[in-house]
Amino acid sequence: MEYKIFKMKAFDSPEKIEKRLNDLSIQGWRVVTSMNHGTYLVLSKGR
């Protein structure tokens, strides 16, 4: 299983974050957990 850390940038709009997450989702990445009050998301790509 692969993992990726998704860091949300301080001044990104919710729409921009949503687009980045949707693009990763299309590639097969799924959110596993969030860390540091939602600043980071851990994504996994299962087989």
Rosetta silent file (secondary structure, phi, psi, omega in degrees, C-alpha in Angstrom):
SEQUENCE: MEYKIFKMKAFDSPEKIEKRLNDLSIQGWRVVTSMNHGTYLVLSKGR
SCORE:     score description
SCORE:     0.000 S_00000001
   1 L     0.000  136.700  177.722    0.000    0.000    0.000 S_00000001
   2 E   -98.199  149.359  176.551    1.290    3.478   -0.867 S_00000001
   3 E  -127.043  152.967  178.451    0.817    6.562    1.309 S_00000001
   4 E  -142.229  139.925  174.689    0.947   10.273    0.532 S_00000001
   5 E   -96.970  124.705  179.582    0.880   13.320    2.809 S_00000001
   6 E  -105.667  114.137 -179.414   -1.440   16.053    1.510 S_00000001
   7 E  -101.974  124.393  177.174   -0.583   19.459    2.976 S_00000001
   8 L   -83.312  131.697 -178.928   -3.202   22.168    2.773 S_00000001
   9 L   -82.041  148.526 -171.816   -1.721   25.563    2.021 S_00000001
  10 L   -58.358  -38.796 -173.337   -2.605   28.470    4.297 S_00000001
  11 L  -109.684   16.594  175.711   -4.258   30.705    1.721 S_00000001
  12 L   -71.698  140.540  175.886   -5.892   28.132   -0.553 S_00000001
  13 L   -77.387  156.710  177.661   -9.589   28.597   -1.081 S_00000001
  14 H   -56.554  -34.588  179.794  -11.895   25.701   -0.200 S_00000001
  15 H   -65.217  -39.892 -179.631  -12.633   25.282   -3.915 S_00000001
  16 H   -67.872  -41.198  177.616   -8.931   24.885   -4.749 S_00000001
  17 H   -64.126  -43.546  179.529   -8.437   22.304   -1.973 S_00000001
  18 H   -60.224  -42.036  179.097  -11.548   20.460   -3.132 S_00000001
  19 H   -64.256  -43.635  178.781  -10.241   20.351   -6.709 S_00000001
  20 H   -61.516  -43.847  179.132   -6.850   18.983   -5.574 S_00000001
  21 H   -66.167  -40.432  178.076   -8.557   16.277   -3.476 S_00000001
  22 H   -63.700  -40.688  177.644  -10.928   15.376   -6.320 S_00000001
  23 H   -62.123  -42.207  177.844   -7.996   15.073   -8.736 S_00000001
  24 H   -66.733  -36.524  179.149   -6.187   12.747   -6.306 S_00000001
  25 H   -62.949  -40.418  177.932   -9.376   10.751   -5.797 S_00000001
  26 H   -62.022  -32.328  178.957   -9.661   10.154   -9.537 S_00000001
  27 L   -78.646   -4.557  177.165   -6.104    8.774   -9.435 S_00000001
  28 L   104.197    3.025  179.971   -7.191    6.250   -6.775 S_00000001
  29 L   -82.902  141.469  178.658   -6.038    8.021   -3.590 S_00000001
  30 E  -130.474  143.916  178.703   -8.320    7.922   -0.514 S_00000001
  31 E   -72.290  130.060  177.331   -8.115    9.864    2.771 S_00000001
  32 E   -99.877  -46.099 -179.342   -7.069    7.669    5.695 S_00000001
  33 E  -160.437  165.450  174.402   -6.775   10.263    8.469 S_00000001
  34 E  -117.034  151.415 -179.209   -6.141   13.934    9.164 S_00000001
  35 E  -131.241  156.827  171.586   -3.427   15.373   11.382 S_00000001
  36 L    57.854   52.794  176.300   -2.692   18.709   13.001 S_00000001
  37 L    58.496   38.533  175.797   -6.221   20.155   13.028 S_00000001
  38 L    83.703    5.852  179.525   -6.896   19.374    9.378 S_00000001
  39 L   -74.347  -32.967 -179.786   -3.684   20.910    8.035 S_00000001
  40 E  -122.712  145.541  171.422   -2.449   17.553    6.744 S_00000001
  41 E  -122.578  141.141  173.586   -4.303   14.570    5.319 S_00000001
  42 E  -100.885  125.107 -178.616   -2.831   11.100    4.984 S_00000001
  43 E  -112.082  147.291  176.546   -3.907    9.447    1.744 S_00000001
  44 E  -127.035  153.738  177.202   -3.519    5.801    0.797 S_00000001
  45 E  -126.642   99.486 -178.032   -3.615    4.011   -2.499 S_00000001
  46 L   -83.819  169.531  179.573   -4.661    0.404   -1.972 S_00000001
  47 L   -99.693    0.000    0.000   -4.455   -2.467   -4.371 S_00000001
